[in-house]
Amino acid sequence: MSDAYILDTWYVAAWSTEVDRTPVRRVICELPVVVFRTRAGAAVALADRCAHRAYPLSAGQVVDDGIQCGYHGFEFGADGACTRIPAQAIIPPRARVSSYAVVEKDGWIWVWLGDQDRADVSRVPDTHYMTDPGWVTVTHSFPFECRAELINDNLLDLTHESFIHVTTVGDDYIYEHGLTVTVEGDVVTADRLMPGVEAPPLYAKTMATDGLYDRFHATEFHVPSFHILHSGITGQGRPREEGYLIKVLNGITPIDAHNSWYYYAFCRNFGLDSAEATADLVEGLRTVLQEDADALRLQELGMQERSPGEADVLIGQDAGIAKARKITERLLAAEQVRRKALPA
């Protein structure tokens, strides 16, 4: 178990549609996990490593409500305990693998890899927009060749839109407006209001807008793994809730020190019956994510190449990043203390 990651939290492991009776392998925080469904359809997550000789259970098959290792046939139930060894009747007590708490909600499968007694379902973020009939959702999944921290920073400082996303959601006016940053518990919100501006190209096309509006986006970061971007445009001087509203849900799941999964859902409350708007957003948002992936891959290389001890030069626009980093450090330090207190 690596000390580099916060494990006492929920990570998105897969879309619900990705998991059936065929084992699915995921690596989360350098821990191999196998996800599958029981006969009743419940999602199960186990350590993807047979207790016998460490063969990946994901290379085996689902049997009844458990999984069978494809090497020597050991079978493990949903609780991780070995239930059958074909070569003998006696099952050693140590023949078990770790079982992880799972929550399936709004089309996502969440996994808690840390202390199982601390797994709190109430800490799964609110993602009801993905299944609410008053919203339409476009989704994407992207493997990013960078550490998860770079994606978190990217979402907290959206001034990069002015330079990376010029043809879709960017405009020079973004970096001309400051942030209001608030902290509530382990949630950091970086809010930006851009009054009296034109809608960005992708929004203008799908919203069929013309003229000037108040544009806004507030990144709500649930440290360490999930962002809700409350975004949209509204009439000048009008309340946000009256406008074209967007909820962008971002599940950031570390794979290892240099790679991450990015689970993305773009939910809108306008053009609900417009297939054309949905198609435009599918392609436009794919472009946005690919632009981010390309930029962060280069940033990851830069991070690996810089001298030891060299630190970022943060500016005022990075206030949300600075606060999120402090929370991350606090959570990680507290978790490390708890781990050391566990019996050997």
ABEGO torsion letter per residue (X at the ends): XBAABBABBBBBABBAAABBABBBBBBBGGBBBBBBBBAAGBBBBBBBBBAAAGBBAAABBBBEABBBBAAAGBBBBAAGBBABBAABABBBAABBBBBBBBBBBGGBBBBBABBAAABBAAABBBAAAAABAABBBBBBBBBBBBBAAAAAAAAABAAAAAAAAAAAABBAAAAABBBBBBBBEABBBBBBBBBGBBBBAAAAAAAGBBEBBBBBBBBBBBOAABBBBBBEBBBBGBBAAABBBBBBBBBBBBABAABBBBBBBBBBABGAABAAAAAAAAAAAAAAAAAAAAAAAAAAAAAAABBBGBBBBBBAAAAAAAAAAAAAAAAAAAAAAAAAABBX
